[in-house]
Amino acid sequence: SQALHKELGNRTGEVTTQINIGIIYNEIGEPETALKFYHLALENARELHSQGQEANVLGNIAGALKELERYDEAEDHFHQAIDLARKIGITREEAYYLADLADLLVSLDKTTEAQRLLDDNEETISRHYGPTTHSLMIRAQIARKEGKHDNALSLLNQALEQSTSRNERAGMADIHKSLRDVCKAMSDFDG
């Protein structure tokens, strides 16, 4: 695909292919290789002044950096992606990056910052993630880290109810894993 786009002079198609190859490498557990394709795509997107693709690549770079546990760099790239997406008005991508950044902040025990990010951007996130299922999951993580297990269970049950009503099987599996973790933390294995 990349060779075809190059032959046709379709630089935008080349960037899209580079992003997609990076995504595949990241999904199969090779984030270092993914970063090589993402950086190539970022360079080309900037040459083309394709800010939408640039925002997309920045978000993907952040995800790969998170996989590599290079958290400060990941956080910086999420902020760049959010700022650019907001600047050019692509709110769907902005919502994804906001949610991913909140998730990163929780994993870094920056729960207050994650909570504030969610509170300040709830409308944008929920508009594109459905009625706050993802936000509820992140808020439950925050509650669990703060030792508020009953609150975490309540939030996860709300997320499960929403996910079930929309038949989101992948989402339900993630919620059940989180419910298990909260019940283990509470020593309540009947959960």
Solvent accessible surface area in square Angstrom, and as a share of the most:
residue,aa,sasa,rsa
1,S,95,0.61
2,Q,50,0.22
3,A,79,0.61
4,L,100,0.50
5,H,44,0.20
6,K,139,0.59
7,E,145,0.65
8,L,125,0.62
9,G,55,0.53
10,N,61,0.31
11,R,86,0.31
12,T,72,0.42
13,G,8,0.08
14,E,14,0.06
15,V,0,0.00
16,T,61,0.35
17,T,16,0.09
18,Q,3,0.01
19,I,7,0.04
20,N,70,0.36
21,I,46,0.23
22,G,0,0.00
23,I,64,0.32
24,I,104,0.53
25,Y,66,0.25
26,N,33,0.17
27,E,138,0.62
28,I,107,0.55
29,G,56,0.54
30,E,76,0.34
31,P,20,0.12
32,E,95,0.42
33,T,37,0.22
34,A,0,0.00
35,L,11,0.05
36,K,145,0.61
37,F,51,0.21
38,Y,2,0.01
39,H,90,0.40
40,L,75,0.38
41,A,0,0.00
42,L,14,0.07
43,E,101,0.45
44,N,18,0.09
45,A,0,0.00
46,R,110,0.40
47,E,98,0.44
48,L,58,0.29
49,H,157,0.70
50,S,27,0.17
51,Q,64,0.28
52,G,32,0.31
53,Q,26,0.11
54,E,25,0.11
55,A,0,0.00
56,N,53,0.27
57,V,0,0.00
58,L,5,0.02
59,G,7,0.07
60,N,34,0.18
61,I,0,0.00
62,A,0,0.00
63,G,23,0.22
64,A,0,0.00
65,L,4,0.02
66,K,52,0.22
67,E,111,0.50
68,L,48,0.24
69,E,120,0.54
70,R,91,0.33
71,Y,71,0.27
72,D,114,0.59
73,E,73,0.33
74,A,0,0.00
75,E,26,0.12
76,D,72,0.37
77,H,30,0.13
78,F,4,0.02
79,H,76,0.34
80,Q,64,0.28
81,A,0,0.00
82,I,6,0.03
83,D,86,0.44
84,L,21,0.10
85,A,0,0.00
86,R,120,0.44
87,K,145,0.62
88,I,59,0.30
89,G,52,0.50
90,I,50,0.25
91,T,48,0.28
92,R,127,0.46
93,E,37,0.17
94,E,10,0.04
95,A,0,0.00
96,Y,71,0.27
97,Y,17,0.07
98,L,1,0.01
99,A,0,0.00
100,D,54,0.28
101,L,1,0.00
102,A,0,0.00
103,D,38,0.20
104,L,0,0.00
105,L,2,0.01
106,V,1,0.00
107,S,61,0.39
108,L,48,0.24
109,D,100,0.52
110,K,75,0.32
111,T,18,0.11
112,T,93,0.54
113,E,60,0.27
114,A,0,0.00
115,Q,58,0.26
116,R,131,0.48
117,L,30,0.15
118,L,0,0.00
119,D,80,0.41
120,D,104,0.54
121,N,21,0.11
122,E,45,0.20
123,E,128,0.57
124,T,21,0.12
125,I,0,0.00
126,S,25,0.16
127,R,128,0.47
128,H,54,0.24
129,Y,58,0.22
130,G,25,0.24
131,P,78,0.49
132,T,33,0.19
133,T,13,0.08
134,H,54,0.24
135,S,0,0.00
136,L,15,0.07
137,M,24,0.11
138,I,1,0.01
139,R,42,0.15
140,A,3,0.02
141,Q,51,0.23
142,I,5,0.02
143,A,4,0.03
144,R,96,0.35
145,K,94,0.40
146,E,82,0.37
147,G,46,0.44
148,K,109,0.46
149,H,46,0.21
150,D,110,0.57
151,N,72,0.37
152,A,0,0.00
153,L,34,0.17
154,S,52,0.34
155,L,24,0.12
156,L,1,0.01
157,N,80,0.41
158,Q,83,0.37
159,A,0,0.00
160,L,35,0.17
161,E,129,0.58
162,Q,45,0.20
163,S,0,0.00
164,T,75,0.44
165,S,91,0.59
166,R,81,0.30
167,N,93,0.48
168,E,64,0.28
169,R,176,0.64
170,A,81,0.63
171,G,23,0.22
172,M,32,0.14
173,A,49,0.38
174,D,74,0.38
175,I,1,0.00
176,H,99,0.44
177,K,111,0.47
178,S,24,0.15
179,L,25,0.12
180,R,122,0.45
181,D,44,0.23
182,V,2,0.01
183,C,10,0.06
184,K,106,0.45
185,A,55,0.43
186,M,63,0.28
187,S,87,0.56
188,D,55,0.29
189,F,154,0.64
190,D,144,0.75
191,G,75,0.72
